[in-house]
Amino acid sequence: MKFLKSLLLGGLFVFISNNTTAQDYNKWSIDLGAGIHTIGVPLSPGYNASPLGQGNVGVRYMLNNKFGLRFDIGFSKFNESKGTPAFDANYYRASMEGVVNIGNVLNFNSWSKRINLLLHAGGGFSSLNTLSPTINGGDGMVNLLVGLTPQFKISDKISVFADFSSIIHFAQENSIDGGPNPTSRETNVSMFNTSIGVNIALGKRKQHADFTTEEISDKNIAAELDALKKRLDSAEVEIDKLKNKEVVVTNELIITELDNRYVKKGEKISQDGNIVYSNVEFIKELLNNGYANVFFDVNKTSIQEGSLNSVNYIKQFMLDNPNIKATIIGYADETGSDARNQKLSTDRAKSVFDMLVAAGVDSSKLTYAGGGVDASVGKEARPLARRVIFKLD
């Protein structure tokens, strides 16, 4: 018994750990933005620049739901503002940046499912090409960029953002209008960019890492293992008591034996393992109270392998009791839209219905329906909401 308990605890730890580290979300996305710029380094005397004309394209990969990498290409078109001397310049930038999902670090998900905030910073190379009034073949510079990006989720694949970034240039020789750099330093806070744009998630998963929280923590794992250990200890005590008693058929004994084999109509468990009698109504009550739930993975309609025994209980019970009818009700957790969850819960019920019919249960004795979201469990217990239950009459 001690060995089996240790094995069960170890298996549960591996299961919870694997589900904790499983990343059921998209990691790749594309950022498309455009907006205005403000020049930080001074221009030549008398010159002033229009704020219009900057944009960027970024490709981002999230290592997990908190940290990622981003490659970004930017372009700015510089022209004079109204009433100042004319000039024309093009600016090109490429940078590699680290990304921190502040929303997940600070658990924005606890108060909003749509608002998020990213911090990005990195460096790369820039080139300033003045076309008039003087021609500059290209002023190459090293850049350092830092910015904040508030996000608003539109759908599972698309979010809109605003971005506020500052760019520092190293070794900038020329001013943007083509004149010499008027500052005494070659390092300048050269540009402030303000953009609005759209982020498009890439991949087949439902959510993107930006709006996904991994809810199971080490603390949760320890609590689950501790609770299971206490239940196993209590079960050992009860089993020892049963072993030392005379043969007395109890509800607890039937429940224990259901874990090992199906108790057929008209039978009962005795201490030596012989089957002599059982309480069909009590077994039906057990099943109606959720003893044989069927569970599913996130966004899946295929039955978890560990739940096949529950389907087998229902199958054998209905084959041995052909007058009994069953309603199969599917549920989903609270993530996703109501329409999507309603369809998912119905599809889960249908998959169990199909399996029972294929196993020989009369389809006229079965009905199925989708119950939508199971709101009886909190977000910490969402795996328990992704299930199918049975109601027998």
Secondary structure, DSSP 8 states (H G I E B T S, - for coil): -HHHHHHHHHHHHHHHHHHHH---SB-EEEEEEEEEEEE-S--STT--B-SEEEEEEEEEEESSSSEEEEEEEEEEEEEB-TTS---EEEEEEEEEEEEEEHHHHTTGGGT-SSEEEEEEEEEEEEEEEEEESS--S-EEEEEEEEEEEEEEE-SSSEEEEEEEEEEEEES--B-TTSSB--SS-SEEEEEEEEEEEEEEEESSSSSBGGG------HHHHHHHHHHHHHHHHHHHHHHHHHHTS-----HHHHHHHHTTS---TT--B-TTS-B----HHHHHHHHHTTTT-EEB-TT--SB-GGGHHHHHHHHHHHHH-TT--EEEEEEE-SSS-HHHHHHHHHHHHHHHHHHHHHTT--GGGEEEEEEEE-TTS-GGGHHHHSEEEEEE-
